[in-house]
Amino acid sequence: MTTSSLGTVTEGSIAQPDQHDNLVIEAPRNRRKRPSGNRSKTNFEMYAWIFMRMSGLLLFVLVLWHLLIMTVLDGGVQKVNFAFVAGRWSSPFWRTWDLAQLWLAQLHGTNGLRVIINDYAERDGTRFWLKMLLYMSSFLVLLLGTLVIFTFDPNLT
């Protein structure tokens, strides 16, 4: 334990007095090096972070407007049936709107779960398989959702 004009500093604390009795803060820890070798350095995580903010804002507007139209202007969800969807999707505008919601929501959620898997899966093998399961299921949802939006036939009998 050391006492100076600035107070008492105990052993093992971050702030240690130097030769002139001034407190010095030690340098932060070095970043952990990944064992993946010499990969080229990209800014993928920065772009993923920016995507989450931009897609979140756009999804907020798309979903809020969608809810306003579906519940207030179109008479509520009790009117939603096959004929309603067929009439709505006869316009390319609504197909594009729903396609944008599908893709943005799925990619936004996939990116968020990717971050959670990276944060909480400790073993490399577990992290790999969880992310593969995530990517495969996300691809399947995007594929099937896009297929339904583009191939929807309002003349089914």
C-alpha positions as CSV (number, residue, x, y, z in Angstrom):
1,M,0.0,0.0,0.0
2,T,1.4,3.4,-1.0
3,T,0.3,6.7,0.3
4,S,0.8,10.0,-1.6
5,S,-0.8,13.4,-1.8
6,L,-3.4,11.9,-4.2
7,G,-4.5,9.2,-1.8
8,T,-3.8,5.6,-1.0
9,V,-3.0,3.1,-3.8
10,T,-3.1,-0.6,-3.0
11,E,-1.0,-3.3,-4.7
12,G,-2.6,-4.7,-7.9
13,S,-4.7,-1.6,-8.7
14,I,-4.6,-0.2,-12.1
15,A,-3.4,3.2,-11.1
16,Q,0.2,3.0,-9.7
17,P,2.4,5.9,-8.6
18,D,5.5,6.7,-10.7
19,Q,8.8,8.1,-9.5
20,H,7.3,11.6,-9.0
21,D,4.3,10.4,-7.0
22,N,1.9,11.0,-9.9
23,L,-0.7,8.3,-10.6
24,V,-0.1,6.6,-14.0
25,I,-2.8,4.5,-15.7
26,E,-1.4,1.4,-17.3
27,A,-2.0,0.8,-21.0
28,P,-5.0,-1.3,-21.9
29,R,-4.7,-5.0,-22.8
30,N,-3.7,-6.0,-26.3
31,R,-6.4,-7.2,-28.6
32,R,-6.7,-11.0,-28.9
33,K,-5.2,-12.3,-32.1
34,R,-7.4,-14.9,-33.9
35,P,-5.7,-18.1,-34.8
36,S,-7.0,-17.9,-38.4
37,G,-3.6,-16.9,-39.8
38,N,-2.9,-13.9,-42.0
39,R,-6.3,-13.2,-43.5
40,S,-6.7,-9.9,-45.3
41,K,-8.1,-7.2,-42.9
42,T,-11.5,-6.2,-43.9
43,N,-14.1,-4.0,-42.2
44,F,-16.8,-6.6,-42.3
45,E,-17.9,-6.0,-38.7
46,M,-18.1,-2.3,-39.2
47,Y,-20.3,-2.8,-42.3
48,A,-22.4,-5.3,-40.4
49,W,-22.8,-2.8,-37.6
50,I,-23.8,0.0,-40.0
51,F,-26.2,-2.5,-41.8
52,M,-27.9,-3.2,-38.5
53,R,-28.6,0.5,-37.8
54,M,-29.7,1.3,-41.3
55,S,-31.9,-1.8,-41.8
56,G,-33.4,-1.3,-38.3
57,L,-34.4,2.2,-39.2
58,L,-35.8,1.2,-42.6
59,L,-37.6,-1.8,-41.0
60,F,-39.1,0.5,-38.4
61,V,-40.7,2.6,-41.1
62,L,-41.8,-0.3,-43.3
63,V,-43.4,-2.3,-40.5
64,L,-45.0,0.7,-38.8
65,W,-46.5,1.8,-42.2
66,H,-47.5,-1.8,-42.9
67,L,-49.3,-2.0,-39.5
68,L,-51.0,1.4,-40.0
69,I,-52.3,0.3,-43.4
70,M,-53.4,-3.2,-42.4
71,T,-55.1,-2.3,-39.1
72,V,-56.4,1.2,-39.6
73,L,-56.9,2.0,-43.3
74,D,-57.9,-1.5,-44.6
75,G,-60.3,-2.4,-41.9
76,G,-58.3,-4.6,-39.6
77,V,-56.7,-8.0,-39.8
78,Q,-60.1,-9.9,-39.9
79,K,-60.3,-8.9,-43.6
80,V,-57.0,-10.6,-44.5
81,N,-57.7,-13.7,-46.5
82,F,-56.6,-15.2,-49.9
83,A,-58.7,-12.7,-51.9
84,F,-57.2,-9.8,-49.9
85,V,-53.7,-10.9,-50.6
86,A,-54.5,-11.6,-54.2
87,G,-55.8,-8.1,-54.6
88,R,-52.9,-6.6,-52.8
89,W,-50.3,-8.5,-54.7
90,S,-51.8,-7.7,-58.1
91,S,-49.8,-4.4,-57.7
92,P,-46.0,-4.6,-58.1
93,F,-45.7,-1.9,-55.4
94,W,-47.0,-4.2,-52.7
95,R,-45.0,-7.2,-53.8
96,T,-41.9,-5.0,-53.7
97,W,-42.9,-3.7,-50.3
98,D,-43.4,-7.2,-48.9
99,L,-40.2,-8.5,-50.5
100,A,-38.2,-5.6,-48.9
101,Q,-39.7,-6.4,-45.5
102,L,-38.9,-10.1,-45.9
103,W,-35.3,-9.6,-47.0
104,L,-34.5,-6.8,-44.5
105,A,-36.1,-8.6,-41.6
106,Q,-34.4,-11.9,-42.4
107,L,-30.9,-10.4,-43.0
108,H,-31.3,-8.1,-39.9
109,G,-32.2,-11.1,-37.7
110,T,-29.5,-13.3,-39.2
111,N,-26.9,-10.7,-38.5
112,G,-28.1,-10.2,-35.0
113,L,-28.0,-13.9,-34.3
114,R,-24.6,-14.2,-35.9
115,V,-23.3,-11.6,-33.4
116,I,-24.9,-13.5,-30.5
117,I,-23.4,-16.8,-31.6
118,N,-19.9,-15.1,-31.9
119,D,-20.3,-13.7,-28.4
120,Y,-21.6,-16.8,-26.6
121,A,-20.4,-19.9,-28.4
122,E,-17.0,-20.5,-26.8
123,R,-15.7,-23.5,-28.9
124,D,-14.8,-23.0,-32.5
125,G,-16.6,-26.1,-33.7
126,T,-19.8,-25.1,-31.9
127,R,-19.6,-21.6,-33.3
128,F,-19.1,-23.0,-36.8
129,W,-22.1,-25.4,-36.8
130,L,-24.4,-22.9,-35.1
131,K,-23.6,-20.3,-37.8
132,M,-24.0,-22.9,-40.6
133,L,-27.4,-23.9,-39.2
134,L,-28.3,-20.2,-39.0
135,Y,-27.1,-19.4,-42.6
136,M,-28.9,-22.5,-44.0
137,S,-32.2,-21.7,-42.3
138,S,-32.0,-18.1,-43.3
139,F,-31.3,-19.0,-46.9
140,L,-34.2,-21.4,-46.9
141,V,-36.6,-18.8,-45.5
142,L,-35.4,-16.2,-48.0
143,L,-35.7,-18.6,-50.9
144,L,-39.2,-19.8,-50.0
145,G,-40.5,-16.4,-49.2
146,T,-39.1,-14.8,-52.4
147,L,-40.5,-17.8,-54.4
148,V,-44.0,-17.3,-52.9
149,I,-43.9,-13.5,-53.6
150,F,-42.8,-13.9,-57.2
151,T,-44.9,-17.0,-58.1
152,F,-48.1,-16.2,-56.3
153,D,-51.1,-16.9,-58.6
154,P,-54.3,-15.1,-57.6
155,N,-56.3,-17.3,-60.0
156,L,-55.9,-20.6,-58.0
157,T,-59.2,-22.5,-57.9
